[in-house]
């Protein structure tokens, strides 16, 4: 129980920080979509969504799984300083090599993404990727040393700067430029559009984050242990393919939607903007997944040698699934409220939200399941599972986007994550059996979906906002009461919740 309390506490801290930074684009969604709530604004936001998808994709190549490898070797080695020096040196050298290559290719990349006459946006995006990459090992060091408060502060500070600059560029600057057309700032500002300003705000956030990690990298010296590096690379090399496959599942749909939708270029960019904005409404499920990943990876490695580790992992899975169900219902049942997270012109795509929420639930369970191949050093099997999902994503999007548009993207995402979840469970039980209470987990997930469909029925019967929200609240409390009734004994043993129950 003590280990679960520790994991829960760290998850809360990482969750708070990820609200601010790891899920930066989710936080900015209401702000940006309301400020860009016009046809041209949707085009600009569509371009930014494509750039952000490309950044996420290229980040995998830059980091090549060293973050996970750092935790794996930190748990088995006492010389953390040598591990830090070697892994940071590896990322520094590869970043210095890759960045100039991408810079030389900025014009072809710009043309492929269809960003118009602004190849400088690609240059700024490369700088974002480079700074984020050089922050990976310092952040991993904070997590491995169990310093979530410093982690949270650094993330939050960066996102505050991003939000302030976004407001300055998109809300304040147009009025200032109108009043001072001859100023140097007005001359500079008129050269770019909102897409560029969003990238610049992101670049400032990445730069500040890296600078705030100065205590972590200040003691760095250009030292390199070749033997250790070879072991680390052997372990994490499959993570490159796994990471790229994961990014195919997560981001390639926006690029394919833009390329394959049989409409005009501006209409396709608008569709990407609408899909991207509604994708962000799945914030609560994604938040818990990201927070859990931040804290669970070092936790699972630290617990792997314990003889009771499988039972611990099973308990973690149960409470994680319950949390995902609550997050799903909290979002799906109250869509009449959450739709205001995006501007009115973006609400045409609300229908994809429940599908994406289900996909993210499957993804969260998959991340919990995949502990088996990380702690047993079978990373290549994890790579193959991810490739199955990526293949499904590409085939389904290619086949159905021309006819079904963004809905094809959403269903393809669900199919990919669902298949990965199922495969990981059955293969994992062979190599590292964990006594998951599958019947109970499936029961919670089934009840979650049944409650959602009941709410859908209410929505079709009435347009009354009060009745809809009232029904959602009743259904939400029904699920919470069910959890309380079934898990009462274990809830009583928790530190804070247990006192309230008693």
LOTORMAR-835650 format. One line per field, with one value per residue (C-alpha): residue number from 1; residue in one letter; x, y, z. Coordinates in nm, 2 decimals. Layout:
% residues N
seq <- c(NUM,...)
type <- c(A,...)
px <- c(X,...)
py <- c(Y,...)
pz <- c(Z,...)
This chain:
% residues 502
seq <- c(1,2,3,4,5,6,7,8,9,10,11,12,13,14,15,16,17,18,19,20,21,22,23,24,25,26,27,28,29,30,31,32,33,34,35,36,37,38,39,40,41,42,43,44,45,46,47,48,49,50,51,52,53,54,55,56,57,58,59,60,61,62,63,64,65,66,67,68,69,70,71,72,73,74,75,76,77,78,79,80,81,82,83,84,85,86,87,88,89,90,91,92,93,94,95,96,97,98,99,100,101,102,103,104,105,106,107,108,109,110,111,112,113,114,115,116,117,118,119,120,121,122,123,124,125,126,127,128,129,130,131,132,133,134,135,136,137,138,139,140,141,142,143,144,145,146,147,148,149,150,151,152,153,154,155,156,157,158,159,160,161,162,163,164,165,166,167,168,169,170,171,172,173,174,175,176,177,178,179,180,181,182,183,184,185,186,187,188,189,190,191,192,193,194,195,196,197,198,199,200,201,202,203,204,205,206,207,208,209,210,211,212,213,214,215,216,217,218,219,220,221,222,223,224,225,226,227,228,229,230,231,232,233,234,235,236,237,238,239,240,241,242,243,244,245,246,247,248,249,250,251,252,253,254,255,256,257,258,259,260,261,262,263,264,265,266,267,268,269,270,271,272,273,274,275,276,277,278,279,280,281,282,283,284,285,286,287,288,289,290,291,292,293,294,295,296,297,298,299,300,301,302,303,304,305,306,307,308,309,310,311,312,313,314,315,316,317,318,319,320,321,322,323,324,325,326,327,328,329,330,331,332,333,334,335,336,337,338,339,340,341,342,343,344,345,346,347,348,349,350,351,352,353,354,355,356,357,358,359,360,361,362,363,364,365,366,367,368,369,370,371,372,373,374,375,376,377,378,379,380,381,382,383,384,385,386,387,388,389,390,391,392,393,394,395,396,397,398,399,400,401,402,403,404,405,406,407,408,409,410,411,412,413,414,415,416,417,418,419,420,421,422,423,424,425,426,427,428,429,430,431,432,433,434,435,436,437,438,439,440,441,442,443,444,445,446,447,448,449,450,451,452,453,454,455,456,457,458,459,460,461,462,463,464,465,466,467,468,469,470,471,472,473,474,475,476,477,478,479,480,481,482,483,484,485,486,487,488,489,490,491,492,493,494,495,496,497,498,499,500,501,502)
type <- c(X,X,X,X,X,X,X,X,X,X,X,X,X,X,X,X,X,X,X,X,X,X,X,X,X,X,X,X,X,X,X,X,X,X,X,X,X,X,X,X,X,X,X,X,X,X,X,X,X,X,X,X,X,X,X,X,X,X,X,X,X,X,X,X,X,X,X,X,X,X,X,X,X,X,X,X,X,X,X,X,X,X,X,X,X,X,X,X,X,X,X,X,X,X,X,X,X,X,X,X,X,X,X,X,X,X,X,X,X,X,X,X,X,X,X,X,X,X,X,X,X,X,X,X,X,X,X,X,X,X,X,X,X,X,X,X,X,X,X,X,X,X,X,X,X,X,X,X,X,X,X,X,X,X,X,X,X,X,X,X,X,X,X,X,X,X,X,X,X,X,X,X,X,X,X,X,X,X,X,X,X,X,X,X,X,X,X,X,X,X,X,X,X,X,X,X,X,X,X,X,X,X,X,X,X,X,X,X,X,X,X,X,X,X,X,X,X,X,X,X,X,X,X,X,X,X,X,X,X,X,X,X,X,X,X,X,X,X,X,X,X,X,X,X,X,X,X,X,X,X,X,X,X,X,X,X,X,X,X,X,X,X,X,X,X,X,X,X,X,X,X,X,X,X,X,X,X,X,X,X,X,X,X,X,X,X,X,X,X,X,X,X,X,X,X,X,X,X,X,X,X,X,X,X,X,X,X,X,X,X,X,X,X,X,X,X,X,X,X,X,X,X,X,X,X,X,X,X,X,X,X,X,X,X,X,X,X,X,X,X,X,X,X,X,X,X,X,X,X,X,X,X,X,X,X,X,X,X,X,X,X,X,X,X,X,X,X,X,X,X,X,X,X,X,X,X,X,X,X,X,X,X,X,X,X,X,X,X,X,X,X,X,X,X,X,X,X,X,X,X,X,X,X,X,X,X,X,X,X,X,X,X,X,X,X,X,X,X,X,X,X,X,X,X,X,X,X,X,X,X,X,X,X,X,X,X,X,X,X,X,X,X,X,X,X,X,X,X,X,X,X,X,X,X,X,X,X,X,X,X,X,X,X,X,X,X,X,X,X,X,X,X,X,X,X,X,X,X,X,X,X,X,X,X,X,X,X,X,X,X,X,X,X,X,X,X,X,X,X,X,X,X)
px <- c(0.00,0.29,0.42,0.08,0.05,0.39,0.29,-0.04,0.13,0.39,0.11,-0.07,0.24,0.32,-0.04,-0.05,0.27,0.14,-0.18,0.05,0.32,0.31,-0.04,0.04,-0.17,-0.47,-0.46,-0.42,-0.70,-0.99,-0.77,-0.65,-0.98,-1.17,-0.91,-0.89,-1.27,-1.29,-1.23,-0.88,-0.82,-0.91,-0.67,-0.39,-0.47,-0.48,-0.13,-0.01,-0.17,0.03,0.35,0.29,0.22,0.55,0.74,0.60,0.70,1.06,1.11,1.12,1.41,1.60,1.55,1.56,1.42,1.70,1.46,1.32,1.67,1.79,1.54,1.62,1.99,1.95,1.76,2.04,2.35,2.48,2.69,2.41,2.66,2.83,2.49,2.38,2.71,2.69,2.33,2.33,2.65,2.47,2.17,2.39,2.60,2.30,2.11,2.41,2.42,2.05,1.95,2.17,2.05,1.68,1.77,1.91,1.59,1.35,1.22,1.12,0.97,0.77,0.64,0.54,0.35,0.19,0.28,0.31,0.60,0.72,1.01,1.13,0.85,1.04,1.36,1.18,1.03,1.38,1.49,1.19,1.28,1.65,1.58,1.32,1.56,1.84,1.58,1.49,1.78,1.77,1.39,1.46,1.71,1.45,1.20,1.45,1.56,1.19,1.18,0.83,0.81,1.10,0.97,0.63,0.77,0.99,0.70,0.45,0.69,0.74,0.37,0.29,0.53,0.38,0.03,0.13,0.31,0.01,-0.22,0.04,0.08,-0.27,-0.49,-0.29,-0.05,-0.31,-0.46,-0.11,0.00,-0.31,-0.25,0.13,0.17,0.51,0.68,0.96,0.74,0.46,0.70,0.83,0.48,0.33,0.58,0.42,0.08,-0.08,0.08,0.42,0.34,0.21,0.54,0.74,0.55,0.62,0.99,1.01,0.85,1.11,1.40,1.28,1.23,1.58,1.73,1.54,1.70,2.05,2.13,2.07,2.31,2.55,2.78,2.78,3.12,3.18,3.24,3.14,3.15,3.15,3.07,2.78,2.65,2.65,2.45,2.20,2.17,2.11,1.83,1.67,1.73,1.38,1.23,1.31,1.08,0.84,0.83,0.79,0.51,0.35,0.37,0.21,-0.08,-0.10,-0.03,-0.01,-0.39,-0.38,-0.12,-0.31,-0.64,-0.49,-0.35,-0.63,-0.95,-1.09,-1.16,-0.98,-0.65,-0.81,-1.11,-0.86,-0.67,-1.00,-1.09,-0.75,-0.81,-1.16,-1.03,-0.73,-0.93,-1.18,-0.90,-0.79,-1.13,-1.01,-0.79,-0.89,-0.83,-0.50,-0.40,-0.42,-0.24,0.05,0.07,0.07,0.34,0.56,0.55,0.49,0.80,1.05,0.81,0.77,1.15,1.21,0.94,1.05,1.28,1.01,0.85,0.51,0.56,0.30,0.03,0.13,0.10,-0.24,-0.36,-0.22,-0.40,-0.74,-0.72,-0.59,-0.88,-1.12,-0.96,-0.98,-1.35,-1.41,-1.22,-1.40,-1.74,-1.64,-1.57,-1.83,-2.13,-2.07,-2.00,-2.27,-2.02,-1.68,-1.78,-1.72,-1.35,-1.34,-1.48,-1.82,-1.68,-1.49,-1.78,-1.88,-1.64,-1.78,-1.89,-1.53,-1.47,-1.63,-1.45,-1.12,-1.20,-1.24,-0.92,-0.73,-0.88,-0.74,-0.40,-0.39,-0.45,-0.18,0.08,0.00,0.02,0.35,0.55,0.62,0.84,1.03,1.13,1.21,1.42,1.20,1.17,1.16,0.83,0.69,0.82,0.63,0.31,0.34,0.41,0.08,-0.10,0.08,0.00,-0.37,-0.36,-0.20,-0.43,-0.76,-0.68,-0.57,-0.88,-1.15,-1.04,-1.16,-1.51,-1.55,-1.30,-1.21,-1.44,-1.21,-0.92,-1.10,-1.20,-0.86,-0.71,-0.94,-0.87,-0.50,-0.49,-0.75,-0.54,-0.22,-0.40,-0.53,-0.20,0.01,-0.21,-0.20,0.17,0.26,0.09,0.32,0.64,0.55,0.22,0.04,-0.28,-0.51,-0.87,-0.99,-1.36,-1.37,-1.18,-1.41,-1.71,-1.60,-1.54,-1.87,-2.07,-1.88,-2.00,-2.36,-2.38,-2.25,-2.52,-2.79,-2.67,-2.68,-3.04,-3.13,-2.95,-3.17,-3.48,-3.44,-3.26,-3.29,-2.94,-3.05,-3.20,-2.90,-2.65,-2.88,-2.89,-2.51,-2.46,-2.69,-2.51,-2.17,-2.27,-2.41,-2.06,-1.89,-2.13,-2.07,-1.69,-1.74,-1.96,-1.73,-1.40,-1.51,-1.27,-0.96,-1.07,-1.08,-0.71,-0.62,-0.47,-0.71,-1.01,-1.01,-1.07,-1.37,-1.52,-1.47)
py <- c(0.00,0.24,0.20,0.28,0.59,0.71,0.65,0.83,1.13,1.16,1.12,1.42,1.63,1.52,1.56,1.92,2.00,1.82,2.03,2.32,2.19,1.84,1.90,2.26,2.25,2.13,2.43,2.68,2.53,2.74,3.06,3.00,2.87,3.17,3.41,3.24,3.18,3.28,3.11,3.25,3.18,2.81,2.79,2.93,2.69,2.40,2.49,2.51,2.16,2.02,2.18,2.05,1.70,1.72,1.84,1.54,1.30,1.43,1.45,1.07,1.06,1.32,1.14,0.78,0.63,0.75,0.87,0.52,0.37,0.62,0.49,0.13,0.17,0.41,0.14,-0.11,0.12,0.33,0.55,0.79,1.07,0.86,0.76,1.12,1.23,0.95,0.99,1.37,1.36,1.12,1.35,1.66,1.51,1.37,1.70,1.90,1.66,1.64,2.00,2.14,1.86,1.95,2.32,2.26,2.07,2.33,2.44,2.09,2.02,2.34,2.26,1.91,2.04,2.31,2.61,2.86,3.11,3.06,2.82,3.01,2.84,2.51,2.67,2.77,2.43,2.27,2.50,2.38,2.02,2.07,2.25,2.00,1.72,1.87,1.89,1.52,1.38,1.67,1.60,1.23,1.30,1.49,1.21,0.94,1.14,1.18,1.56,1.62,1.97,2.10,1.92,2.08,2.43,2.41,2.29,2.55,2.84,2.75,2.73,3.06,3.23,3.05,3.16,3.52,3.54,3.38,3.65,3.92,3.81,3.72,3.95,4.26,4.30,4.34,4.65,4.79,4.75,4.91,5.22,5.23,5.11,5.28,5.12,4.87,4.61,4.66,4.62,4.29,4.17,4.21,3.96,3.66,3.51,3.36,3.02,3.17,3.35,3.02,2.85,3.14,3.12,2.75,2.82,3.07,2.81,2.55,2.80,2.90,2.54,2.45,2.75,2.66,2.32,2.48,2.32,1.98,2.04,2.29,2.02,1.84,1.76,1.62,1.27,0.95,0.59,0.39,0.05,0.19,0.38,0.06,-0.12,0.17,0.19,-0.19,-0.15,0.16,0.11,-0.05,0.25,0.46,0.24,0.21,0.59,0.65,0.40,0.57,0.91,0.76,0.65,0.99,1.25,1.12,1.14,1.52,1.52,1.25,1.43,1.74,1.54,1.29,1.49,1.56,1.93,2.26,2.33,2.58,2.35,2.07,2.30,2.40,2.03,1.97,2.27,2.14,1.78,1.90,2.13,1.86,1.61,1.83,1.80,1.45,1.65,1.47,1.12,1.22,1.42,1.11,0.90,1.15,1.20,0.83,0.77,1.04,0.87,0.50,0.44,0.49,0.33,0.01,-0.03,0.03,-0.24,-0.50,-0.69,-0.72,-1.07,-0.90,-0.68,-0.86,-0.81,-0.45,-0.40,-0.56,-0.32,-0.03,-0.14,-0.17,0.19,0.33,0.18,0.32,0.66,0.64,0.55,0.85,1.08,0.94,0.99,1.34,1.44,1.24,1.30,1.68,1.75,2.02,2.21,2.10,2.21,2.56,2.48,2.55,2.84,2.80,2.74,2.44,2.25,2.08,1.81,1.73,1.38,1.26,1.33,1.01,0.80,0.96,0.93,0.55,0.54,0.72,0.48,0.19,0.37,0.43,0.06,-0.03,0.20,0.02,-0.32,-0.26,-0.27,-0.64,-0.58,-0.29,-0.48,-0.80,-0.63,-0.74,-0.40,-0.55,-0.72,-0.38,-0.24,-0.50,-0.43,-0.06,-0.14,-0.33,-0.03,0.21,-0.02,-0.01,0.37,0.41,0.16,0.27,0.65,0.60,0.39,0.59,0.96,1.04,0.93,0.99,1.26,1.33,1.04,0.80,0.94,0.89,0.53,0.45,0.58,0.36,0.05,0.10,0.15,-0.12,-0.37,-0.28,-0.31,-0.66,-0.79,-0.65,-0.83,-1.17,-1.16,-1.01,-1.28,-1.53,-1.36,-1.18,-1.30,-1.04,-1.14,-0.87,-0.90,-0.90,-0.96,-0.66,-0.44,-0.53,-0.48,-0.12,-0.05,-0.19,0.01,0.32,0.27,0.18,0.50,0.70,0.55,0.63,0.99,0.99,0.87,1.17,1.41,1.28,1.32,1.68,2.00,2.13,2.21,2.17,1.82,1.71,1.82,1.69,1.34,1.35,1.43,1.15,0.90,1.02,0.97,0.63,0.52,0.68,0.50,0.17,0.21,0.31,0.01,-0.24,-0.10,0.02,-0.21,-0.09,0.27,0.27,0.19,0.50,0.79,1.08,0.91,0.64,0.90,1.05,0.70,0.61)
pz <- c(0.00,0.08,-0.27,-0.42,-0.20,-0.32,-0.69,-0.64,-0.48,-0.76,-1.02,-0.87,-0.89,-1.25,-1.34,-1.22,-1.41,-1.72,-1.72,-1.77,-2.01,-2.13,-2.25,-2.34,-2.66,-2.46,-2.23,-2.51,-2.71,-2.57,-2.59,-2.94,-3.09,-2.95,-3.07,-3.41,-3.44,-3.81,-4.15,-4.17,-3.81,-3.86,-4.15,-3.93,-3.65,-3.90,-4.01,-3.65,-3.58,-3.87,-3.75,-3.39,-3.53,-3.72,-3.41,-3.21,-3.48,-3.52,-3.14,-3.14,-3.38,-3.17,-2.84,-2.96,-2.64,-2.41,-2.15,-2.08,-2.10,-1.84,-1.59,-1.67,-1.61,-1.32,-1.13,-1.19,-1.14,-0.85,-1.08,-1.18,-1.27,-1.54,-1.68,-1.69,-1.86,-2.12,-2.21,-2.22,-2.44,-2.68,-2.72,-2.75,-3.03,-3.22,-3.19,-3.32,-3.62,-3.70,-3.66,-3.95,-4.17,-4.11,-4.15,-4.50,-4.58,-4.44,-4.77,-4.90,-4.55,-4.57,-4.91,-4.80,-4.51,-4.73,-4.51,-4.79,-4.80,-4.45,-4.43,-4.13,-3.93,-3.99,-3.86,-3.54,-3.51,-3.53,-3.25,-3.04,-3.10,-3.02,-2.69,-2.59,-2.67,-2.45,-2.17,-2.18,-1.96,-1.71,-1.67,-1.64,-1.37,-1.17,-1.21,-1.12,-0.81,-0.72,-0.73,-0.88,-0.73,-0.93,-1.23,-1.19,-1.13,-1.44,-1.66,-1.52,-1.57,-1.93,-2.01,-1.84,-2.07,-2.37,-2.27,-2.21,-2.55,-2.72,-2.58,-2.66,-3.03,-3.12,-2.90,-2.81,-3.10,-3.39,-3.21,-3.13,-3.49,-3.62,-3.40,-3.47,-3.83,-3.87,-3.57,-3.60,-3.42,-3.67,-3.96,-3.80,-3.70,-4.05,-4.19,-4.02,-3.95,-3.64,-3.72,-3.68,-3.36,-3.20,-3.30,-3.16,-2.83,-2.81,-2.88,-2.60,-2.37,-2.47,-2.42,-2.07,-1.97,-2.07,-1.89,-1.57,-1.57,-1.54,-1.21,-1.37,-1.67,-1.52,-1.38,-1.72,-1.87,-2.21,-2.08,-2.26,-2.15,-2.47,-2.31,-2.11,-2.42,-2.63,-2.36,-2.34,-2.71,-2.74,-2.49,-2.64,-3.01,-3.06,-2.89,-3.20,-3.41,-3.12,-3.07,-3.44,-3.45,-3.15,-3.32,-3.64,-3.42,-3.24,-3.50,-3.86,-3.90,-3.91,-4.19,-4.38,-4.33,-4.49,-4.78,-4.85,-4.80,-5.15,-5.09,-5.15,-4.97,-4.73,-4.66,-4.57,-4.34,-4.17,-4.13,-3.96,-3.73,-3.63,-3.57,-3.38,-3.16,-3.07,-3.02,-2.73,-2.55,-2.45,-2.20,-1.88,-2.00,-2.17,-1.86,-1.64,-1.89,-1.92,-1.54,-1.49,-1.74,-1.58,-1.24,-1.33,-1.54,-1.26,-1.02,-1.22,-1.26,-0.88,-0.80,-1.05,-0.81,-0.55,-0.53,-0.49,-0.80,-1.01,-0.74,-0.71,-1.08,-1.08,-0.81,-1.00,-1.31,-1.13,-0.98,-1.31,-1.50,-1.25,-1.29,-1.67,-1.65,-1.42,-1.66,-1.96,-1.80,-1.67,-2.02,-2.23,-2.01,-1.99,-2.35,-2.34,-2.11,-2.25,-2.60,-2.49,-2.47,-2.84,-3.05,-3.20,-3.55,-3.42,-3.26,-3.59,-3.49,-3.14,-3.27,-3.28,-2.91,-2.75,-3.01,-2.92,-2.55,-2.59,-2.79,-2.51,-2.25,-2.46,-2.49,-2.11,-2.04,-2.30,-2.13,-1.80,-1.96,-2.14,-1.82,-1.90,-2.20,-2.04,-1.72,-1.90,-2.16,-2.45,-2.61,-2.96,-2.89,-2.78,-3.11,-3.31,-3.12,-3.19,-3.56,-3.57,-3.44,-3.68,-3.98,-3.89,-3.85,-4.20,-4.38,-4.22,-4.27,-4.63,-4.70,-4.53,-4.50,-4.85,-4.76,-4.39,-4.31,-3.95,-3.83,-4.02,-3.82,-3.49,-3.56,-3.69,-3.37,-3.16,-3.37,-3.34,-2.96,-2.90,-3.10,-2.92,-2.58,-2.66,-2.81,-2.52,-2.26,-2.42,-2.51,-2.17,-1.97,-2.14,-2.05,-1.73,-1.58,-1.38,-1.19,-1.34,-1.23,-1.59,-1.51,-1.28,-1.53,-1.81,-1.59,-1.51,-1.87,-1.98,-1.72,-1.83,-2.19,-2.08,-1.88,-2.17,-2.41,-2.15,-2.16,-2.54,-2.52,-2.29,-2.53,-2.82,-2.62,-2.50,-2.58,-2.22,-2.09,-1.73,-1.79,-1.98,-1.72,-1.44,-1.61,-1.66,-1.29,-1.18,-1.40,-1.28,-0.92,-1.00,-1.12,-0.82,-0.59,-0.76,-0.72,-0.35,-0.29,-0.46,-0.34,0.01,0.20,0.01,0.00,0.38,0.40,0.20,0.40,0.33,0.16,0.43,0.71,0.52,0.47,0.83)
